[in-house]
Amino acid sequence: MKVSIIVPVYNSSPMLEELVQRIAITMANLNLKNNYELLLINDASKDDSWKTITVLIKQFTFIKGINLSENFGQHNAIMAGLNNCRGDYIITIDDDLQHPPEFIPNILEQLKNYDVCYTKYRNRKHIKWKKFVSQLNNFVSSFILNKPLKIYMSSYRGMTSEIKSKIINFKKSNVYIDGLIMKYTKNIGMITVDHHARKFGESNYDLKKLFILWSNMFLNF
């Protein structure tokens, strides 16, 4: 079994080394030390993220770095990773340490029986308006995508290579990964994971990005 872990990176230079170290420990504990790859997709960060990635590539042979020419957004960055990964199972995880890599084994276990595994958060550390927007997005996406409300489409997720192969056939710029997932499968598992506060800086997610996601849902689904 080979695993691909995709991390869209935006302005997270101070957190990348810890994220990489924790992922390495987690995969070693799974006896997958030589059977995984970590793709760090720099989405035109304004800080030293790409410089940090190039340093990490020299230190760790399992890391691949992709430097996007401009800021295309989280879903397009993930799509770049999906187009360049080789794993039988694929994990997507955020760059800000709010998603604990230690739950990757739980996601992989679910993928033995499901095409996709999403995560829902225990004790969310997001601010109130972001929690509200997240709940609103879950309701809107359920209506548009014919999705059960109980399935929370977080960015910390896993999928099989079969689903990935279908997703990467989408070639337009207005990518919405979760809409493509719902299009191709209803065999979806869920697990609960811990959620941590962002260690450095502020969240890169705002209302503008939410409206872009909604527009992509309406246009494509």
C-alpha positions as CSV (number, residue, x, y, z in Angstrom):
1,M,0.0,0.0,0.0
2,K,1.3,3.4,-1.0
3,V,-0.1,6.6,0.5
4,S,0.0,10.1,-0.9
5,I,-0.5,13.0,1.5
6,I,-1.4,16.4,-0.1
7,V,-0.9,19.7,1.7
8,P,-2.0,23.0,0.0
9,V,0.3,25.6,1.4
10,Y,-0.4,29.3,1.8
11,N,1.6,31.6,4.2
12,S,2.5,28.8,6.6
13,S,6.3,28.8,6.6
14,P,6.6,28.7,10.5
15,M,4.5,25.5,10.7
16,L,5.7,23.3,7.9
17,E,8.7,21.7,9.6
18,E,6.6,20.5,12.6
19,L,3.9,19.3,10.2
20,V,6.4,17.3,8.2
21,Q,8.0,15.8,11.3
22,R,4.6,14.7,12.8
23,I,3.6,13.2,9.5
24,A,6.9,11.3,9.3
25,I,6.5,9.9,12.8
26,T,2.9,8.9,12.1
27,M,3.8,7.0,8.9
28,A,6.7,5.3,10.5
29,N,4.4,4.0,13.3
30,L,2.2,2.5,10.5
31,N,5.3,0.8,9.1
32,L,4.9,2.8,5.9
33,K,8.2,4.7,6.2
34,N,9.1,3.8,2.6
35,N,5.6,3.7,1.1
36,Y,4.3,7.2,1.2
37,E,4.9,10.6,-0.4
38,L,4.2,14.1,0.9
39,L,3.2,16.7,-1.7
40,L,3.5,20.3,-0.5
41,I,1.7,22.6,-3.0
42,N,2.7,26.2,-2.6
43,D,-0.2,28.4,-3.7
44,A,1.8,31.5,-4.4
45,S,2.4,32.3,-0.7
46,K,3.5,35.8,0.3
47,D,5.9,34.5,3.0
48,D,8.9,32.2,2.8
49,S,6.8,29.0,2.4
50,W,8.4,28.0,-0.9
51,K,11.9,28.6,0.5
52,T,11.0,26.4,3.5
53,I,9.6,23.7,1.2
54,T,12.9,23.6,-0.9
55,V,14.9,23.2,2.3
56,L,12.6,20.4,3.5
57,I,12.9,18.6,0.2
58,K,16.7,18.4,0.7
59,Q,16.2,16.9,4.2
60,F,13.4,14.4,3.4
61,T,13.3,12.1,0.4
62,F,9.6,11.5,0.7
63,I,8.7,15.2,0.0
64,K,7.7,16.6,-3.4
65,G,7.2,20.3,-3.9
66,I,5.0,22.1,-6.4
67,N,5.2,25.9,-6.7
68,L,2.1,27.4,-8.4
69,S,2.6,30.4,-10.6
70,E,-0.1,32.4,-8.9
71,N,-2.7,32.0,-6.1
72,F,-5.3,29.6,-7.5
73,G,-7.0,28.7,-4.2
74,Q,-7.1,25.6,-2.0
75,H,-9.1,23.3,-4.3
76,N,-7.0,24.0,-7.3
77,A,-3.9,23.4,-5.2
78,I,-5.3,20.1,-4.1
79,M,-6.1,19.3,-7.7
80,A,-2.5,19.9,-8.6
81,G,-1.5,17.4,-6.0
82,L,-4.0,14.9,-7.2
83,N,-2.6,15.1,-10.7
84,N,0.9,14.4,-9.5
85,C,0.4,11.8,-6.8
86,R,0.8,8.0,-7.1
87,G,-0.7,6.6,-3.9
88,D,-3.3,3.9,-3.6
89,Y,-4.8,6.1,-0.9
90,I,-4.7,9.8,-0.8
91,I,-5.0,12.1,2.2
92,T,-5.6,15.9,2.1
93,I,-4.7,17.9,5.1
94,D,-4.4,21.6,5.9
95,D,-1.0,23.3,6.5
96,D,-1.8,25.1,9.8
97,L,-1.6,22.2,12.3
98,Q,-5.3,22.4,13.1
99,H,-5.7,18.9,11.6
100,P,-3.7,16.4,13.7
101,P,-1.7,14.1,11.4
102,E,-1.9,11.5,14.1
103,F,-5.5,10.7,12.8
104,I,-4.2,9.6,9.3
105,P,-4.2,5.9,10.4
106,N,-7.9,6.2,11.3
107,I,-8.7,7.6,7.9
108,L,-6.8,4.9,6.1
109,E,-8.6,2.2,8.1
110,Q,-11.9,3.7,6.9
111,L,-10.7,3.6,3.3
112,K,-10.6,-0.2,3.5
113,N,-14.4,-0.1,3.3
114,Y,-15.3,3.3,1.8
115,D,-14.3,5.2,-1.3
116,V,-13.9,8.4,0.7
117,C,-13.5,9.3,4.4
118,Y,-14.3,12.8,5.8
119,T,-13.6,14.1,9.2
120,K,-15.7,16.1,11.6
121,Y,-14.1,18.1,14.4
122,R,-14.2,17.5,18.1
123,N,-14.0,20.8,20.1
124,R,-13.6,23.1,17.2
125,K,-11.2,26.0,17.7
126,H,-12.5,28.2,15.0
127,I,-14.0,31.6,15.9
128,K,-17.8,31.9,16.1
129,W,-18.4,33.4,12.7
130,K,-16.4,30.7,11.0
131,K,-18.3,28.0,12.8
132,F,-21.6,29.6,11.6
133,V,-20.4,29.9,8.1
134,S,-19.2,26.3,8.1
135,Q,-22.7,25.1,9.2
136,L,-24.3,27.3,6.6
137,N,-22.0,25.9,3.9
138,N,-22.9,22.4,5.1
139,F,-26.6,23.2,4.6
140,V,-26.2,24.9,1.2
141,S,-23.9,22.1,-0.1
142,S,-26.4,19.4,1.1
143,F,-29.1,21.1,-1.0
144,I,-27.0,21.6,-4.1
145,L,-25.2,18.3,-4.1
146,N,-27.9,16.1,-2.7
147,K,-25.7,15.3,0.2
148,P,-26.8,13.9,3.6
149,L,-26.5,16.6,6.3
150,K,-24.6,14.2,8.5
151,I,-21.7,14.2,6.1
152,Y,-19.5,17.2,6.9
153,M,-17.2,17.9,4.0
154,S,-14.0,19.0,5.7
155,S,-10.7,19.5,4.0
156,Y,-9.1,16.8,6.1
157,R,-10.2,13.8,4.1
158,G,-9.1,10.6,2.4
159,M,-10.0,8.9,-0.9
160,T,-9.0,5.9,-2.9
161,S,-7.0,6.1,-6.1
162,E,-10.1,5.1,-8.1
163,I,-12.0,8.2,-7.0
164,K,-8.9,10.3,-7.6
165,S,-8.7,9.0,-11.2
166,K,-12.2,10.2,-11.8
167,I,-11.8,13.6,-10.1
168,I,-8.7,14.6,-12.2
169,N,-10.7,14.3,-15.4
170,F,-12.2,17.6,-14.5
171,K,-10.2,20.2,-16.4
172,K,-11.9,23.5,-15.7
173,S,-10.5,26.2,-13.4
174,N,-13.5,26.5,-11.1
175,V,-12.7,23.3,-9.2
176,Y,-14.8,22.1,-6.2
177,I,-13.3,18.9,-5.0
178,D,-16.1,17.9,-2.7
179,G,-18.7,18.3,-5.5
180,L,-16.7,16.0,-7.7
181,I,-16.5,13.5,-4.8
182,M,-20.3,13.6,-4.4
183,K,-20.7,13.2,-8.1
184,Y,-18.7,9.9,-8.2
185,T,-19.6,8.1,-5.0
186,K,-22.0,7.9,-2.1
187,N,-19.9,5.3,-0.3
188,I,-18.5,7.7,2.3
189,G,-17.3,7.2,5.8
190,M,-16.9,9.6,8.7
191,I,-14.6,9.8,11.7
192,T,-14.2,12.3,14.5
193,V,-10.9,14.0,15.0
194,D,-9.4,16.5,17.4
195,H,-9.1,20.1,16.3
196,H,-6.4,22.5,17.4
197,A,-6.0,26.2,17.3
198,R,-3.8,27.7,14.6
199,K,-0.3,28.1,16.0
200,F,0.9,31.0,14.0
201,G,-0.8,33.8,12.1
202,E,-4.5,34.1,11.1
203,S,-6.7,31.9,9.0
204,N,-6.5,32.4,5.3
205,Y,-10.2,31.6,4.9
206,D,-12.7,34.4,4.5
207,L,-16.2,35.2,3.1
208,K,-14.8,35.9,-0.3
209,K,-13.4,32.4,-0.6
210,L,-16.7,31.0,0.6
211,F,-18.7,32.8,-2.1
212,I,-16.2,31.5,-4.7
213,L,-16.9,27.9,-3.5
214,W,-20.6,28.5,-3.7
215,S,-20.4,29.9,-7.2
216,N,-18.3,26.9,-8.2
217,M,-21.0,24.6,-6.8
218,F,-23.8,26.4,-8.6
219,L,-21.9,26.5,-11.9
220,N,-20.9,22.9,-11.9
221,F,-23.4,20.9,-9.9
